[in-house]
């Protein structure tokens, strides 16, 4: 009997069918379906996305998805992760046929992606700075001080205008400083990793501080210490950070580039 | 992956928004299931309770931050061109 559908966790370069002996979402047995050089990590399922009214249960599902990818990274020295809830359905052909056809049709793309991510891990880096401190530093700018000093002996009207100038100048100096810090930090990290992606920040992890930068980096595990060293040194300059991972290389597999 | 709250927020963000996306004719389209989308937003909100955000505050903050990052992305493009 044909399976209704397959939940697909990811793809590995491993040319045989195999039981993974690992439980995936909702305790399902995960195994490999092979076609050519590549195998998909799957479990049998219905053509229904995984969801739950309880957000905590959804969190558990996502963690289970990731557990399989973690295991694959260990066993196969890499994994091409698929987005959560990727379910291959049957159409005119069986779901198995569709899955194998995809592995075959996209083998060149998969090969490119595999070569890119093999043996590497993704980490997330969020960098924060203290806005007030930086603004005070920007306010100590010589040009600003000069304008401020000149305000004292001016008429009320002119003084008002100059104060406006001071305010916009402070903002300009502050923004330039922020951009300079971003560039400096980005360049430092870029030099220590294979690839780097700037993330749009959807979530702040430290509400009292301002987010300077959110990055995803692709790095060989043995080189992670270099990132940690850069981050430690940045602390001395007043930055703080979150380093999260290792993750499967989610940010480096999109569109089969 | 480290099983702490920070790591889980980062993981959820990636698992939902990144990774290989297959063509729609092969897969069940999750976007067609409104309940799922709503619950996933709640899942993200719930892991942020450690930050003592209300859901609305969170959404407002997220919008602001996204704008900031867009600004930086533009400046980053300029950097690359330079």
Interface residues (C-beta under 8 A of the other chain):
Chain A: X5 X8 X10 X11 X47 X48 X49 X51 X52 X53 X55 X56 X58 X59 X62 X63 X65 X66 X70 X80 X81 X82 X83 X84 X85 X86 X87 X88 X89 X91 X98 X102 X113 X122 X124 X179 X182 X183 X186 X198 X199 X200 X201 X202 X203 X204 X205 X206 X207 X211 X213 X214 X216 X242 X244 X245 X246 X247 X248 X250 X251 X253 X254 X255 X256
Chain B: X1 X2 X3 X6 X7 X8 X9 X10 X11 X12 X13 X14 X15 X16 X17 X18 X19 X20 X21 X22 X25 X26 X27 X28 X30 X33 X35 X36 X39 X40 X42 X43 X44 X45 X46 X47 X48 X51 X52 X53 X58 X61 X62 X65 X66 X68 X69 X70 X72 X73 X75 X76 X79
